[in-house]
Amino acid sequence: MNSDSRLQHRVPLWRNAVFLKWFVQIVVLGAVISGFGALGAQAAANWASSGIDFGWDWLAGPFGVALSEGIDTLPDSAARAIVVGAVNTLRIALSAIVASTILGTLVGIARLSKNWILHKVSTVFVETVRNIPLLLQIFFWQAVTFALPVLTPSDIGTYWVKISNRGFGLAWIRWDGGFWPWLVFVIAGFAGATIVTRRHLASRRAKGQPAYVVMIWIGIVGFAAVVGWFAWPVLSFVTPVLESVADLILRLPPYVAPVLIAAVALTLSWRWIGRFFRSRRTAAGFAKLSDDDWFRVGFAGVAGIGVAAGAVVVGSFEVLTTTGDVMSMAELVRSGTSNLVRWMANNFDPVGNQPLVPQKASVVQAGNFIQFGDTGLVVRIPFFSVFTAITLYTAAFIAEIVRGGIQAVPKGQLDAAKAVGLTRSQYMRTIILPQAYRIVLPPLGNQYINVLKNSSLGVATALPDIMNVGITIVNQTGQFRAVIVIWVMFFLGASLAMSGVVNYYNHKMNLVGT
């Protein structure tokens, strides 16, 4: 076939499926961007005409409100208060995720039990809890605590457990000066135990012999923890080393941080593109790439360049600090990194008692009020009501997910387990649940993200989360647009990070060849 005949059979652009697909997507994307741009311009004009300004100087301003709980109950700035609120939100979300996963798994298994009472109780729990609005459940648990005893002067003292309408005081273990050096020994024990148990398991499997992985792992970690309990002062040499590193970071030019971020972004983008091309390599060379493959390559390149350019641009932004100085974002990153390293250096200073110190909960008198002290673990009413409601509500949905995942495992697996004489607990733990979690992990990830978003309902109980702190800042400064931006970025970033972790484990749990 000559060139003239090939030209005659070339598909015109208006009938080319690839061209039409990309053309429509680009047009729609341009229309969406133009629409948002027009709306943003109109909103900016309306705000300008109403005299409402937009800025970030308020972050360095005083907060002036004491928070009921958190890593800092008296934040010295609005930025610090937002950090405290964000940490409280993550505390609620992560603790509820762990508790609801355990409870939901148990309830899901109970729904498949042949025990009539267990089956019916779990069914009533699921059908009741998941059909009551979450906010109503939060109010219910808050109302329940109102009937608890009131703290009186006769209650002043220390307790293993103390229950009142101000919260729940529990004996707890707090870390002291040697905690972080001791934690280094424990982490080294984790790493060593993982390496040893993997080799032991491979060796035993090759010989067809039973492996004692759990006992060996616990023994190595326990040995490292015991050694570290007495030997942690030997790591005191780390303190001057880290202090020197902190001083060195302060001497670096401020543009080093954005340049490093840009270099990392470009390197990761380049490596991903390289791995993608290598994955398409065949024995005869590169395979033919589809238009979707080229889009992935282009998107990875554009994303890397965009992050690199964004790091350089954002690094030049100037903000007002709590001391009244004007610093660029790059200088703030440099100063914050140095302070973090110096904080680590102080924690390796051999000053303090044992790594972990048990403490009882205390009831003290502060002014005219009887309240819990700073010792032990205190679960206050807002945290308790939000945590309990979210945990039970999410566990009801997780139970149905787990039940569906277990029922999706082929029945032959169950019959084979019974044929070799395994008990219910044995085949459920070693055969059914490992296969079921490959099925239930994606919907579980959706429930975890829902937990994070539902934690914002803590604003109804005066919990000092990021929503409540943001509302207080809006009332003080009127910067509702900036606060909304912070809310959006926090929940978006946390949700994407959580989904990334779930997707990673979902990929790791996939069977080879699937």
N, C-alpha and C positions, 0 to 999 in steps of 0.2 A: 504494500500500500504506500503510495507516494504521499508527499507532504500536502498536496492540494486536497486529496481525499480525506486526510486526517483533519484538515481545517474545516472541511464541509461537515464533518460529524462532531465537531466540538459543541458541547452544550452551551447555549447562550446563558448569560448571567441571570436573567430573570427566571430561568428554569433550573439553575444550578442549586441543588439542595444545600450544599455547604455554604455557598455565598449567601443564600437567603437566610439561613439560620444565623449566621454571624451578623448580617446586616440588621435583622430584626432585633437581635439582642443589643447591638450597639445603639440603635435608635431608641429603644426602650430605656437603656441605661442613661443615655443623654437626656431623655425627657424627664426621668426621675431626678437626675442631678439638677437640671434646670428648674424643675418644680420646687425642690428644696431650697435652691438658691433664691428664687423669687420669694418664697415664704419667709426665708431668713432675712432678706433685705427689707421686706415689708414690716416684719416684727421689729427689726433694729430701728426703722424709721418711727414706728409707733412708740417704742420705748424712749427714743431720743426726744420726741415731742412731748412726752409725759414727764420728762426730767428724771427718769430712772436710769442710773448709771450701771455700768458693769465693770468689775475689776476684781483683783485678788489681794489687794492690800489688807483686807479685813482678816486674812489668814494669820497675820502677825499680830493682830489686835488681841486685847484681853478677852477671855471668855466670861469670867466673873460668876460662874455658877458651879456649885459643888455637885458632882455626880455620885449617885448612890453606890455604884460599884464599877470595877474596872481596874486596869493597870495603873491608872492615875485618877484619883477622885477629885483632885484640885488642879486641873490643867491650866497652864500659864498662858495659853494662847488658843485661838479658835482652831488652828491646825492640829494642835495636840489633842483637843477635844474630839475632833473628827477621827483621829487615829484611835482614841479610846473607844469611841462608838463603833468603829469598824471592827476592832478586836472583839467587842462584846457581841456583835452580830455574828462573827465567825465562831465564837464560843458556843452560841446557841445552835448554829447550823451544824457544826461538826459533831457536837455531843449528841444532838438529836439524830443525826445520820447514823452514828454508831448504835445508839440505843434502839432506834426504830428498825434497823437491819436485823439485830439480834431478836427482838421481840416479833417482828414480822415473819422471820424464818421459822421460829417456834410455832407461831399461830398457823402459818401455812402448812406445816407438817401435821399439826393437830387436826386441821380440817380434813385430812386424809386418814385419820386414825380410825380404827375399828371400835374404839371405846366410845360408846354412845354419849356419855356425859362430856368427854373431852371434845368430841366432834360438835356437839350442840353448843357448848359454851363458846368455842372458837367461832362458830358460825354467827351466833348472836353478837359477839364482839365486833366482827367485821361488818355485819349488816347494820349495826347501830352506829358505830363510831364514824364510819365513812359517809354516812348520810346526815350527819349533823354539821352545820357550818363551823369551820375552824375557829372563827372569831367568837362564836357562841361558846365553844368549848374552853377557850382561853378565859372568858368571863366566868364560866362555871368553876374552873379550878381556882381562880382568884377568890371567888365567893366562898368556896369551901374553906380556904385558909382563914377567913374572918372569924370562924367559930373556934379557932385554936386559942390556947391560953395566952393571956397578956403577960408581958414581962413586967415584973414588980421588983422593988428593991431587995426583996428576999431571994431573988433569983441570981443576984450578983455572985459570980464565982466561975469555976471552970467545970466543963462537962465533957463526957465522951459523946453524948447525944443530947441536944436540947431543941425542943420543938415549941414554937410560939407563932403568933400571928405576925411577927416581924421577920420570920424566916426560919431556917433550919440550920442549927450549928452542929457540926460533926468534927470529931477528932481527925486530924489529917497530918500528913508528912510534908514538911516544908524543907526546901534545900537551903544549905548554909554555904559558908565560904568554899568548902571543898567539893561542891557538887559538880562543877564543870570539869575540873581535872579528873574526878572519879568517872564522869560520863565518858571521857576519852578512853579509859580502860574498858568500859562496858561496850562502847562502839567497836573497839578493837576485838573484843570477845565475839561480838556478833559477826564481824567479818571473818575471823578465824573459824568460828563454828560453821559458817556457811560453806567455806572452802573444804573443811575437813569432812563434813557430812556429805557433800556432793561426791567427793572422791570415795568415801566409804560406801555410799549407795551404789556407785558405778562398779566398784570392785565386788561387792556382794552380789549384785545382779549378774555380773559376768560369771560368777561361780555358782549361781543358783542357790545362794545361802540367804537367810533372813537378815535384814538390816535393822539396826537399832538407832535410827536417825534421831528421833525425838530425844531419847535419853542422852545421846552423845552431845547434841546441840545444847540442851539445858545444862549439862555438866560443864561444857567449855565456857558458856556465858556466865554461869554461876561462879566458876573458878576465877574468871577475869574480874567479876564484880567484887569478890572477896579480896583478891590481891589489890585491886584499885582502892578498896576501902582503907587500907593501911598504907599504900604506897603513893597516894595522890600527891603528897608534898614534893616528890622528886620532880614533878613537872613545873616547879616554880621557876626554872630557867626560861620558860616560855614567856614570862611577864616582860623582862627587858627586851626580848626579841620582838614581841608584838608592839611594844612602845616605840622601838626604833622604826618598825614598819609604819606605824601611825605618823611619826614625824616625817618619814620619807614621803608619804602620800601628801602631806601638807605642802611639801616643797615642789611637788610636781606642778606643771602648768595646768590651769583649769581646763584647757581644751583637750586634755588627755582622755577624760571620761567619755565625751561624745565621740571622739575618734575611735576609742576602743569599741564602743557600742556599734558604731558604723562598720568597723572592720569585722566584728563578729557576725553582724547581719549579712554582710556581703559574702563572708566565708561560708556561712550556713546555706545561703541561697545557692552558691556555686557548688557546694558539695551535694546538695539535694539534686540539682540538675545533672551533675555527673553520675550519681547513683541511678537516676531515672534513665539516662541514656544507656548505662551499663545493663539495667534490667531489661532493656529492649534489644540487647545484642544477641545475635544468633551466630551459628557456626560460620555462616557466610558473610557476616558483617552486621551492620545495623539493620533492624527490621524497619519496615515502612511505618512511619508515625502517622496517626490519624490527626484530624484537626483538633480533637479534644486533647490529644497528647501535646500538641504544640501550644495549646492554650495553657495547659498546666506548666509547661516550661516557661512560657512568657509571664504567667502570673507569678511564678516563683522568682524570676528575675526582677520584675517590677516591684514585688513586695520587698525584696532585699534592698533595692535601691531606695524605695520609699522609706523604709525604717532607717536606713543610713542617713538620708537627707533630713528626716524628721529629728533624729538625734542631734545633728549639727544645728538645726534651726532652733529647736527647743532649748538646747544648751546655751544659746545666746540670750534667752529671755531673762529679764531682770525682775526680781521680786523683793519686797520689803521683809526683812527678818524681824524677829521679836526684839532684837537689840536696837532697832531703828536703822540698821545699815541696809544698803541696797546691794544685792549680790545677784550674780547670774546663776541660772540653774546648774551650769557646769561647776561653779564654785560651791554651790550647796551640796552637790553630789560628792565633790572632793572632801568637803568638811564633814559630811555625814558618814562617808566611808572611813575617814580617819577616826571619828568618834566611836564608830562601831568596833574598829580594831582596838582602840584604847579601852573600851568597855570589856572586850574579851581579855585584854592584858590584866585588867584589874581583877577579873574573876579567876585568874590563875595565880594570883598572889596568895601565898600560903598563910592567910589570915582567916580565922574562923574555927568552928568546931567540926563535927563530923559532916560528911556530905549531906546526909539526910537527918533531920531532927523531928521527932514526933511532937505534936502539939495538940492540946485539948482546945475545944471551943470555949470562949470566954464571954461572959455577960458583964458589962461595965456600965457605969453611970457617966454620961457625957453631958454636963450641964444639968438640965432638968429632965433629961431623957434617959431611960434605961434601954440599952441596945447591945447588940453583939460587938465584941471587940475585934481586933485584927488577927487573933490567933485562930488556928484551926481552919476549917472550911465552912463558910457561911453561904448557904443557898437562900437568897432573898426571894420574897414573894413574887415580884415580876418575873424573875428568871425561872422560878419553879413553875408558875402557871403557863408561861409560853413554852418552856421545854416539855412539860408533861403533855400539853395539848398537841403540840406538833408531833411528838414522838408517837402518841397513840393514834393520831389521825393518819400519819404516814405509815405506821405499822399495819394498819388495816388494808391499805393498798398494796404494800409489799407482800402481805400474806397471800393475797390473791395472785400476785405475780409469781411467788414461789410455788404456790399450789399448781398453777398452770405449767410452770417449768418442770416440776416433778412428774406431772401427768404426761408431759411431752416426751419423757425418756421412754424408749421402746420397752414394752412389757417383757420382752425376752431377757433384758438385763436383770429385772427383778426375779424372774423365774430361775435364771442361772445362779443368782446369789442364794436363793433359798435352796437350790439343789445341792450346793456345796456346804450347806449347814450354817451359813452366816445368820446371825441374829438381826432383828430389825434395826437396831442402832448401828450395827457394823455395816450392813449393806447400804443404809441410808447415808452414813458418814463417808464411806470409802468408794461407793459406786454411784448412787443416785444423785446426791447433792453435787459432786464435782461436775457431772454431766448437765445437771439442771442449771447450774450457774452460768454455763456457757450460753444458755438460752435466755436467762432472765437478766443478764448484766445490762444489755441496752435499755430495757424499760426501767431497771433500777437506777440507771444514770439519770433518767428523766425525773424520777422521784427525788433524787438527791438535789437536783437543781430546784425542784419545787420547794424543798425544805429551805433552801437558801432564800428564795423569794418570800416564802411564808413567814420567815423570821422577821420581816418588816412589820408584821402585825404586833410586834412587841411595843410599838408606839402607843397602843391602846392601854397598856398597863404601866406606863411611865418607865419602862425599861430604857436605860441610857444607851440605846443602840445608835447606829448611824442615822436612822430616820429621826429619832427624837432629838439627837444633838443638832442635826441640820435644821429642824424646825425652830429650836431655840436660837440658833444663829440667824435665821431669817427674821425672827422677831426682834433681834438686837440690831441687825445691820440692814435689813431689807434686801439683801443680795439673794433673792430666791432663784434667779437664773443660774448663778454660779453654784449654788447648793444643789440645784437639780442636775447640773452637769456632773458634780461629784457623785451624786447618787447613781446616775446612769453609768458612769465609768466604773464605779465600784462593783455594782451588781453585774454589769456586763463582763468585766474582767474576771470576777470570781466565778461566774457561770461558765465562761469559756475555759478557765483553768480546770474547773471540776470536770467538765465534759472531756477535756483533753486527757485527764488522768483515767477516766472511765474508758475512753476509746483506746488508750494504751493497753490497759489490762484486758480489754475485749480482744484486741489484736493478739496479745500474748497467749490468751486462752484458746485461740482458734486451733483446731486440729490441723496437723500438717497435711497438706494436699487438699484442704477445703478452701 
